[in-house]
Amino acid sequence: MIPVVTPARMAEIDAAGPESTALLIERAGGAVARAAVEMMGGRYGRRVVVLAGPGNNGADGRAAARRLRRAGGRAGVWPVADAPEVLPAADLYIDAAFGTGLSRPYTPPRRGRPDAPVLAVDIPSGLDGLTGEVLGGPVWTARRTVTFAALKPGLLFGGGPAACGTTTVADIGLAVAGDDGAACALFTDADVEALPTGTGATHKWHAAALVVAGSPGMGGAASLACSAALRSGARMLHLSAPASAGVVSPIEAVRSEPPPAVDAGRFAVCAAGPGLGTDEQAAARLAGALGLGLPTVIDADGLRLLKDPAVVSVLDQRRRDAAPLVLTPHDAELEALVSARPGPDRIAAARAAAAGLDAVVLLKGGPTVVADPQGRTRIVSSGDARLATAGTGDVLTGMVAGRLAAFGPERLLDRVAEAAHLHGRAASAVEGARITAGDLVDALRTVTS
């Protein structure tokens, strides 16, 4: 995982560094200069224009310009305060005006050659380093951004992904503590653990999942969740759904009328909510599922029922028993749960919800944020806008259940983030401008193992 730290925390890390600011600036300038050469395919005869601010971000840009000139390039530096309305034409523009600490509106000058690529230092100037919101006028859209020591939230949220291009993290000798990475990190392919293969003593009940879902006219949601759970790690799956739901469930699933017909203690996890409905009967089914005391994943209709008196009573008991709970809301669902819509700082919103609800909260979005009640956070950026399609949330619910069935509730935060990451990777494996939830289930074959 790649640590993600706020601008304020990055300033603390910078101030606590054992080496001089001058040395760190030279290292940062070297990283920027190397990226510039890679982008231009060389340095001799290339013209670079550096827009440099008054702080360390500008100093990094000036250090890069010195290195490029020593190596045979032509690099001119334009201070922000004296920059003309239109900068000279160049083969590459280096945006070193302002870094992640900017908090006021800023509008950069125009570039004399608008089609020339931009290399941003730490973050495209004019983006809020905490939220990715644009401060002031339009920012220069970078082809590449070189940031230092750790990622910052503004690179991942809001306008960050579109403005940053390809982001790389350069090591300049600042020590990002292990606690920082544990507190907040970007989940990557390297963090996905292969499904356990089992031993000669392994049997299907070692990874069994219960799905409580479906209601009349809403059988598809239950079917999607079941299929995703089976393809994400569950070895045995029981679906508790009324016959009137008309669920076309996977042939591997065992169907039963509510309540579950098997000893609940044999299941590793329960997933509840997809297509459940929101009437009194649905509330009773959710309360019964939560009352089993299993690690439980709740989505969709289940989230809408969390304030039902029958459900609230069971939730209070679960909190006393410390039974793991995972909630997977989108913005509107989270607003209904905590009476506040997520603001620009989505990490803070997810953390507050997790603490208030005493659950791991997976806040869907671009990117997705997963937080636990202790404030530890994982960011998942593997998906794309095509996932805003009916049924894809049901697939995600099944995937979380499947991973928990396979691995158990230990490292719960990372397991939930792992499912969200694979959910996004499956979407990326589907070609075309649109995606259906069925496409996503089929694509799980390519990303789960």
Buried (B, 14 or more C-beta within 10 A) or exposed (E): BBBBBBBEBBBEBBEEBEEEEEEBBBBBBBBBBBBBBEBBEEBEEBBBBBBBBEBBBBBBBBBBBBBBBEBEBBBEBBBBEEBEEEBEEBBBBBBBBBBBBBEEEBEBBEBBBEEBBBBBBBBBBBBBBBBBBBBEEEBBBBBBBBBBBBBBBBBBBBBBBEBBBEBEBBEBEBEBEEEBBBBBBBBEEEBBEEBEEEEEEEEEEBBBBBBBBBBEEBBBBBBBBBBBBBBBBBBBBBBBBBEEBBBEBBEEBBBBEBBBEBEBEBBBBBBBBBBBBBEEEBBBBBBBBBBBBBBBBBBBBBBBBBEBEBBEEBBEEBEEEEBBBBBBBBBEBBBBBBEEEBEBBBBBBBBBBBBBBBBBBBBBBBBBBBBBBEBBBBBBBBBEEBBBBEBBBBBBBBBBBBBBBBBBBEEBBBBBBBBBBBBBBBBBBBEEEEBBBBBBBBBBEEBBE
